[in-house]
């Protein structure tokens, strides 16, 4: 059985990632890329689907303690046993020639017996490789993949069916390193990384992350949390293209035992504006430029084909399949690879793209002529189709609706196109775009506002709330002090679940709710952070800080957040770590740090009339 989601720490080499538990086991690894088939898949299966555990033989079920080295993605794990104490240091060298995981075992006291057990299962945890031992390494081969395991000290190999087991003893002051490297199976001999001294790779990795973290501009009261979130965002970046995956995992459930299990190892356009904003205000202009370049390449072509989600290189086809041989995380089935959301119609992505382009232009990033042409094409498409229902921000699998947030983002698209035209001196279509912007605004205020409950609703004609309404002031649709915004922020208490916010009410107004799925899910971390930001903007600075620090408090022991939090069980839920959550954390910290400690409240905000 897999460990709790919050027990996992992240390792990344900026092309793929590994998830390592408190028991010393790497239970998730895709090679050579984030979106490649998994070769260690115990996270959504069993040990028979692949894992790599390094721990003392006499160790308890979990380590004594663990922590990332300050301002790095290098993980230290301490074990205290009856034989003595050891420290295991895990890391992935960033942008190595081939994906590589290094595990350094160091004796701190006594003489500790340590075991490494590696069980590789290629092609999503189901193909048993051919394993052979060479002079210096063990190599496992299946199809196009080979994985090499080397040790820089004496080890004793044990025969165990289906696994590679190495036993060794470390004394105080001694160290031994294990290096696992992927290589295409057609290449002869072990990759060069197997023979690179572990200490060299460790120093270079620590130096890389500390230099990178040192660029962070945030100096507020939550600096450690912000820096950890930014490091996580960097770790989820596919360096060759600049694309940022939503999470490195697939099918970690929003509901234990349920069907809300999605593959998040891709790049979502809904994240684009906040990603760029977060990177720019934090001081990471190079990463912001790389993300923008990825975005422009991905969306190139006919705006009719603009998707909600793309692959790491901008791939458009992400067919969704199920893996019946994997029992799922705590029995949550099906386990999915690929994501059919790529084929959904989602109006809000047009606003996200145009908002991102406008933000980049304001930041002084150049805009090639063909990108302005693309702006015109997207606006032409919206002029013809903005009145249609869509699947909305949350990519529901129920019927299309007239989602309020989607219409707000249509307004954003028109508004940002007009602003870009002013900056560039391109005003040829201004009158048409301005008329469209004004019409959308009037329609949302008329049909998206429920006068009886005094709040904006999820879609036209329904009474359900949606946390996306909290974004209206940030998007500029209405000012934070507008009475309708203040009332909507107050009404968001109806989405409260143990001090956190659902993204929308479970169940809603249909048998399975708006999303067409069975079962409830946890509170949404990003929405809880949006709420904190909205509270601050509407004059509730103390409540905003409390809401923000509730989220800070549910990060795991190494500072990571998944997509959701379940207050009933006190557990993280959904894919982890989640870029959306960490972007929202950093952005909210900036917003709250800039908020005066006391802001006058309006009578609407306090509920007095």
C-alpha positions in Angstrom: 0.0 0.0 0.0 1.3 3.4 -0.9 2.2 6.0 1.8 0.0 9.0 2.4 0.5 11.6 -0.4 2.0 14.1 2.1 4.7 11.5 2.9 6.4 12.1 -0.5 9.2 14.5 -1.3 10.1 15.6 -4.8 13.4 15.1 -6.7 13.8 16.7 -10.1 16.5 17.1 -12.7 14.4 19.6 -14.8 13.4 17.0 -17.3 11.7 14.4 -15.1 11.0 13.8 -11.4 10.9 11.2 -8.7 8.7 10.9 -5.6 10.4 9.5 -2.5 8.6 8.5 0.7 9.5 8.8 4.3 10.3 5.1 4.2 13.2 5.7 1.8 11.3 4.3 -1.2 11.1 6.0 -4.6 7.6 4.9 -5.6 7.2 7.1 -8.8 9.6 7.7 -11.6 9.1 8.3 -15.3 12.1 8.1 -17.6 13.4 9.9 -19.5 10.7 12.7 -19.2 7.9 13.8 -17.0 5.4 12.3 -19.5 7.3 9.1 -20.3 6.0 5.7 -19.2 6.7 5.1 -15.5 9.3 2.5 -14.6 8.7 2.8 -10.8 4.9 2.9 -10.3 4.2 1.6 -6.8 2.6 5.0 -6.0 -0.4 4.0 -8.0 0.1 0.2 -7.7 2.0 -2.1 -5.5 5.7 -2.9 -5.0 5.3 -5.3 -7.9 4.8 -2.3 -10.1 8.3 -0.9 -9.3 10.1 0.9 -6.4 13.6 1.7 -5.2 14.1 1.7 -1.4 17.3 2.6 0.3 17.2 2.3 4.1 18.8 0.6 7.1 17.8 -3.0 7.3 16.7 -2.6 10.9 15.0 0.7 10.3 11.5 1.5 11.4 8.7 2.0 8.9 9.6 5.7 8.5 12.7 7.8 8.8 13.6 9.8 12.0 13.4 13.1 10.2 14.2 14.6 6.8 14.6 18.0 5.2 15.7 19.7 2.0 19.0 21.5 2.3 18.3 25.2 2.5 17.4 26.7 -0.8 17.9 23.5 -2.7 16.1 20.4 -4.0 18.7 18.1 -2.2 16.9 15.9 0.3 18.6 14.6 3.5 16.9 11.8 5.4 18.1 10.7 8.8 17.7 7.2 10.2 18.4 6.2 13.9 18.5 2.5 14.6 19.7 0.1 17.2 22.9 -0.3 15.2 23.6 3.4 14.8 22.6 6.3 12.6 22.9 7.1 8.9 22.0 9.9 6.6 20.7 9.3 3.1 21.1 12.2 0.6 18.9 12.0 -2.5 19.1 14.3 -5.5 18.9 14.5 -9.3 21.6 16.6 -11.0 19.8 19.3 -13.0 20.0 19.0 -16.8 22.4 16.1 -16.8 23.1 14.6 -20.2 20.8 11.7 -19.2 18.3 11.5 -16.3 20.2 10.5 -13.1 19.3 9.8 -9.5 22.1 9.8 -6.8 21.6 8.4 -3.3 24.5 8.9 -0.9 24.5 6.9 2.3 26.7 8.3 5.1 27.4 6.7 8.5 26.9 9.0 11.4 27.4 6.6 14.3 27.8 2.9 14.9 27.9 0.3 12.1 24.6 0.3 10.2 23.5 -2.4 7.8 21.8 -0.8 4.8 19.9 -2.4 1.9 19.1 -1.0 -1.5 16.2 -2.9 -3.3 15.5 -1.8 -6.8 12.5 -3.3 -8.6 12.2 -1.8 -12.1 9.0 -2.3 -14.1 9.0 -0.6 -17.5 6.0 0.7 -19.5 3.8 1.9 -16.7 4.8 -0.6 -14.1 4.1 -3.8 -16.0 7.1 -5.0 -18.0 9.7 -7.0 -16.2 13.1 -6.1 -17.7 16.1 -8.3 -18.5 18.7 -7.7 -15.8 22.4 -8.5 -16.1 25.5 -7.6 -14.1 28.5 -6.1 -15.8 31.9 -5.4 -14.3 30.8 -2.2 -12.5 27.1 -1.9 -12.9 23.8 -3.7 -13.0 21.8 -2.9 -16.1 18.1 -3.5 -16.7 16.8 -3.5 -20.3 13.3 -3.6 -21.8 12.4 -2.3 -25.3 13.8 1.2 -25.9 14.9 1.7 -22.2 17.9 0.8 -20.2 18.6 1.7 -16.6 22.1 1.4 -15.1 22.8 1.1 -11.3 26.3 1.7 -10.1 27.9 1.9 -6.6 31.2 3.6 -5.7 32.0 1.2 -2.9 31.9 -2.5 -1.9 28.4 -4.0 -2.0 27.1 -7.5 -1.8 24.5 -8.5 -4.3 21.7 -10.8 -3.2 19.5 -12.9 -5.4 15.9 -11.9 -5.1 13.4 -12.7 -7.8 12.4 -9.6 -9.8 14.6 -7.2 -7.8 18.2 -6.0 -7.6 19.3 -6.1 -4.0 22.5 -4.6 -2.6 23.6 -5.0 1.0 26.4 -3.0 2.7 27.5 -1.7 6.0 28.5 1.9 6.7 30.6 3.0 9.7 30.7 6.4 11.2 32.4 8.8 8.8 32.0 6.4 5.8 29.9 7.0 2.8 28.7 5.0 -0.3 26.9 6.4 -3.3 24.4 4.6 -5.6 23.8 6.2 -9.0 20.9 5.2 -11.2 21.0 6.5 -14.8 18.7 6.0 -17.8 20.0 5.5 -21.3 18.5 4.5 -24.6 18.9 0.7 -24.8 20.6 0.8 -28.2 23.6 2.6 -26.8 26.5 0.3 -25.8 28.1 0.5 -22.3 27.1 2.5 -19.2 26.4 6.2 -19.5 29.3 8.5 -18.3 27.2 9.8 -15.4 27.5 6.4 -13.7 31.3 7.1 -13.1 31.1 10.8 -12.1 32.0 11.2 -8.4 28.9 11.6 -6.3 30.5 14.4 -4.3 31.1 16.4 -7.5 27.5 16.0 -8.6 26.2 16.9 -5.1 28.2 20.1 -4.9 27.2 21.1 -8.4 23.5 20.4 -7.6 23.6 22.4 -4.4 25.4 25.3 -6.1 22.8 25.3 -8.9 19.8 25.5 -6.6 21.3 28.0 -4.2 22.3 30.4 -7.1 18.8 30.0 -8.5 17.0 30.6 -5.2 19.2 33.6 -4.4 17.5 35.5 -7.2 14.2 35.6 -5.4 13.0 39.1 -4.8 10.4 38.3 -2.1 11.5 39.5 1.3 8.3 39.3 3.3 7.4 37.2 6.4 6.8 34.0 4.5 10.1 33.9 2.5 11.0 30.3 3.3 7.6 29.1 2.0 7.7 31.3 -1.1 11.3 30.2 -2.0 10.2 26.5 -1.5 7.2 27.1 -3.8 9.4 28.7 -6.4 11.9 25.9 -6.3 9.1 23.5 -6.7 7.8 25.5 -9.7 11.3 25.4 -11.2 11.5 21.6 -10.5 8.3 21.1 -12.5 9.8 22.9 -15.6 10.9 20.8 -18.6 14.0 22.7 -19.3 14.5 21.9 -23.0 11.2 23.7 -23.9 10.3 25.9 -20.9 7.0 24.1 -20.4 5.8 23.7 -16.8 3.9 20.5 -15.9 0.9 20.9 -13.6 2.3 18.0 -11.4 4.8 15.2 -11.9 2.2 12.5 -11.1 -0.9 10.9 -12.5 -4.1 9.6 -10.9 -3.5 10.6 -7.3 -7.2 10.9 -6.3 -9.3 13.8 -5.3 -11.5 11.2 -3.5 -10.0 8.1 -2.1 -11.4 5.1 -3.8 -13.1 7.2 -6.4 -12.8 8.0 -10.1 -11.5 11.6 -10.0 -8.0 10.5 -11.1 -6.3 12.5 -13.8 -2.9 12.7 -15.5 -1.3 16.1 -14.7 2.0 15.6 -16.4 1.2 18.3 -19.0 1.0 22.0 -19.4 -2.3 23.9 -18.8 -3.1 27.2 -20.4 -5.2 28.1 -17.4 -2.0 28.5 -15.4 -0.3 30.8 -17.9 -1.0 34.3 -16.6 -0.4 33.5 -12.9 2.7 31.5 -13.8 4.2 34.4 -15.8 3.2 37.0 -13.1 4.7 34.8 -10.4 8.0 34.4 -12.2 8.3 38.0 -13.2 7.5 39.5 -9.8 9.8 36.9 -8.1 12.8 37.9 -10.2 12.9 35.0 -12.7 12.7 36.8 -16.0 14.6 34.0 -17.9 12.1 31.4 -16.8 9.2 33.7 -17.6 10.6 34.3 -21.1 11.0 30.5 -21.6 7.4 29.9 -20.5 6.2 32.6 -22.8 8.2 31.1 -25.7 6.7 27.7 -25.0 3.2 29.2 -24.9 3.6 31.0 -28.2 4.9 27.9 -29.9 2.2 25.7 -28.4 -0.7 27.9 -29.5 0.6 28.6 -33.0 -1.9 27.8 -35.7 -5.6 28.2 -36.2 -7.3 29.7 -33.0 -10.2 27.2 -33.6 -7.8 24.6 -32.4 -6.7 26.3 -29.2 -6.5 23.7 -26.5 -6.8 23.7 -22.7 -3.7 21.6 -22.3 -0.6 20.7 -24.2 2.4 18.3 -24.0 5.8 19.3 -22.7 6.9 20.4 -26.2 3.5 21.7 -27.2 2.1 18.4 -28.4 -1.6 18.5 -29.1 -2.6 14.8 -29.0 -2.7 13.5 -25.4 -5.0 10.5 -25.8 -6.4 9.3 -22.5 -6.0 5.6 -21.7 -6.6 3.4 -18.6 -4.2 1.0 -16.9 -6.3 -1.9 -15.5 -3.1 -3.7 -14.3 -2.6 -0.9 -11.7 -4.9 -1.1 -8.7 -4.6 2.7 -8.1 -3.6 4.7 -5.1 -5.5 3.2 -2.2 -7.8 1.4 -4.7 -8.7 4.6 -6.6 -9.5 3.5 -10.1 -9.1 3.9 -13.0 -5.4 4.9 -13.3 -5.2 7.2 -16.3 -2.4 8.1 -18.7 -3.0 11.0 -21.0 -5.8 13.6 -20.6 -8.8 13.9 -22.8 -9.2 17.5 -21.7 -7.1 18.4 -24.7 -10.2 18.0 -26.8 -12.5 20.2 -24.7 -13.9 23.6 -25.7 -12.9 26.1 -23.1 -13.4 29.8 -23.7 -11.4 31.0 -20.7 -8.1 29.9 -22.3 -8.4 32.7 -24.8 -8.4 35.2 -22.0 -5.5 33.5 -20.3 -3.4 33.6 -23.4 -4.2 37.3 -24.2 -3.7 38.3 -20.6 -0.3 36.6 -20.6 0.8 38.3 -23.8 -0.3 41.7 -22.4 1.6 41.1 -19.2 4.7 40.1 -21.1 4.4 43.2 -23.3 4.1 45.5 -20.2 7.2 43.7 -18.8 9.2 44.8 -21.8 9.3 41.5 -23.6 9.3 41.8 -27.4 6.2 40.8 -29.3 7.0 39.6 -32.9 4.6 40.7 -35.6 3.2 37.2 -36.1 2.0 37.2 -32.5 0.0 40.3 -33.0 -1.6 38.6 -36.0 -2.4 35.7 -33.7 -4.1 38.1 -31.3 -6.3 39.3 -34.2 -7.2 35.8 -35.2 -8.2 34.8 -31.6 -10.3 37.9 -31.2 -12.0 37.1 -34.5 -12.8 33.6 -33.3 -14.2 34.9 -30.0 -16.4 37.4 -31.7 -18.1 34.5 -33.5 -18.2 32.1 -30.6 -18.1 33.8 -27.2 -21.9 33.3 -26.6 -21.6 29.5 -26.8 -21.5 27.3 -23.6 -18.2 25.6 -22.8 -16.6 23.2 -20.3 -15.3 26.0 -18.1 -12.2 26.5 -16.0 -12.5 23.2 -14.2 -12.9 21.2 -17.4 -16.1 19.5 -16.3 -17.1 16.3 -17.9 -20.7 17.1 -17.6 -22.8 19.1 -20.1 -21.4 22.4 -21.4 -22.7 25.5 -19.6 -22.7 29.3 -19.7 -20.0 29.5 -17.1 -19.6 33.0 -15.6 -15.8 32.7 -15.3 -15.6 31.8 -19.0 -17.5 34.9 -19.9 -15.3 37.0 -17.6 -12.2 35.7 -19.4 -13.8 36.6 -22.7 -14.0 40.1 -21.3 -10.4 39.8 -20.3 -9.4 38.8 -23.8 -11.1 41.8 -25.4 -9.7 44.2 -22.7 -6.1 42.9 -23.1 -6.3 43.0 -26.9 -7.4 46.6 -26.7 -4.6 47.5 -24.3 -2.0 45.7 -26.4 -3.3 47.6 -29.4 -2.7 50.9 -27.6 0.8 49.9 -26.6 1.7 48.8 -30.1 -0.2 51.5 -32.0 -2.4 48.9 -33.6 -6.0 50.1 -33.2 -7.6 48.9 -36.5 -10.2 46.7 -34.7 -10.6 48.7 -31.5 -14.2 49.7 -32.1 -15.4 46.1 -32.6 -13.4 44.8 -29.7 -14.6 47.5 -27.4 -18.2 46.8 -28.3 -17.7 43.1 -27.6 -16.0 43.8 -24.3 -18.8 46.1 -23.2 -21.5 43.6 -24.3 -19.9 40.8 -22.4 -19.5 42.9 -19.3 -23.2 43.8 -19.3 -24.3 40.2 -19.9 -22.2 38.9 -16.9 -23.5 41.6 -14.6 -27.1 40.8 -15.7 -27.1 37.0 -16.0 -24.1 36.0 -13.7 -25.3 38.0 -10.7 -27.9 36.5 -8.3 -29.7 39.4 -6.7 -31.5 37.1 -4.2 -28.4 35.6 -2.7 -26.3 38.7 -3.6 -23.4 36.9 -5.2 -22.0 36.0 -8.6 -22.8 32.4 -9.5 -21.1 29.6 -11.3 -23.2 29.7 -14.5 -26.2 31.5 -15.9 -29.4 30.3 -14.4 -28.0 28.4 -11.5 -27.6 29.4 -7.8 -24.3 27.5 -7.2 -21.2 29.4 -6.2 -17.8 29.0 -7.8 -14.5 30.1 -6.2 -13.3 31.4 -9.6 -15.5 34.5 -8.9 -12.8 35.5 -6.4 -10.6 36.4 -9.4 -12.8 39.1 -10.7 -11.0 42.0 -9.0 -7.6 40.6 -9.9 -8.6 40.4 -13.5 -9.9 43.9 -13.5 -13.5 43.0 -14.2 -14.7 44.8 -11.2 -12.8 46.7 -8.4 -12.3 45.0 -5.1 -14.4 47.6 -3.4 -17.5 47.0 -5.6 -20.4 46.0 -3.4 -21.1 43.0 -5.6 -17.5 41.8 -5.2 -17.7 42.3 -1.4 -20.9 40.4 -1.1 -19.6 37.6 -3.2 -16.5 37.3 -1.1 -18.7 37.1 2.0 -20.9 34.4 0.4 -17.8 32.3 -0.3 -18.2 31.1 3.3 -20.8 28.7 1.9 -17.9 26.9 0.2 -16.0 26.7 3.4 -14.9 23.2 4.4 -12.9 23.1 7.6 -11.3 26.5 7.0 -10.6 25.8 3.4 -12.6 26.3 0.2 -14.1 23.9 -2.2 -13.8 25.1 -5.8 -17.6 24.6 -6.1 -20.2 23.0 -3.9 -20.2 19.2 -4.1 -23.2 17.8 -5.7 -24.4 21.0 -7.2 -27.7 21.1 -9.1 -27.4 17.7 -10.9 -27.1 14.0 -9.9 -23.4 14.0 -10.0 -22.8 17.7 -9.7 -21.6 20.1 -12.4 -18.6 17.9 -13.3 -20.5 14.8 -14.1 -18.4 12.7 -11.7 -19.3 10.5 -8.7 -18.0 11.3 -5.2 -16.8 14.4 -3.4 -13.3 15.8 -3.5 -11.2 17.7 -1.0 -11.0 21.5 -0.6 -9.0 23.1 -3.4 -5.7 24.6 -2.2 -5.5 27.3 -4.9 -9.0 28.5 -4.2 -8.3 28.7 -0.5 -5.4 31.0 -1.4 -7.5 33.1 -3.8 -9.9 33.6 -0.9 -7.1 34.9 1.4 -6.1 37.3 -1.3 -9.7 38.5 -1.9 -10.2 38.9 1.9 -7.1 41.2 2.0 -8.3 43.2 -1.0 -11.8 43.7 0.5 -10.5 45.0 3.9 -10.2 41.9 6.0 -6.4 41.8 6.5 -6.4 39.7 9.7 -8.8 37.1 8.3 -6.7 37.0 5.1 -3.6 36.3 7.0 -5.3 33.5 9.0 -6.6 31.9 5.8 -3.2 32.1 4.2 -1.4 30.6 7.2 -3.9 27.7 7.4 -2.7 26.7 4.0 1.0 27.2 5.0 0.3 24.9 8.0 -0.9 21.9 5.8 2.2 21.8 3.7 4.1 18.5 4.3 7.3 18.3 6.3 9.4 19.4 3.3 7.1 22.3 2.3 5.1 20.7 -0.5 1.4 21.1 -1.4 -0.8 18.8 -3.5 -3.9 20.0 -5.4 -6.4 19.5 -2.5 -6.6 19.2 1.2 -9.2 17.1 3.1 -9.9 18.7 6.5 -12.0 15.7 7.6 -9.0 13.3 7.4 -6.2 15.8 7.6 -4.7 14.5 4.4 -3.4 16.0 1.1 -5.3 14.8 -1.9 -4.8 15.0 -5.7 -1.7 15.1 -7.8 1.4 16.3 -6.0 3.2 18.6 -5.8 0.8 20.9 -7.7 2.2 23.9 -9.6 -1.2 25.6 -9.4 -1.1 25.4 -5.5 2.5 26.7 -5.3 2.0 29.5 -7.8 -1.0 30.6 -5.8 1.0 30.5 -2.5 3.7 32.7 -3.9 1.3 35.1 -5.5 -0.8 35.4 -2.3 2.3 36.0 -0.2 3.2 38.9 -2.4 -0.3 40.3 -2.2 -0.6 40.0 1.6 2.8 41.4 2.2 1.8 44.5 0.2 -1.6 44.8 2.1 -1.8 47.4 4.9 -2.5 45.8 8.3 -5.8 47.7 8.6 -8.0 48.6 5.7 -11.4 50.3 6.2 -14.3 48.0 5.6 -17.5 48.9 3.8 -20.9 48.2 5.3 -21.5 45.6 2.5 -18.3 43.8 3.5 -19.4 43.4 7.1 -22.9 42.4 6.2 -24.5 45.6 7.7 -27.1 47.3 5.6 
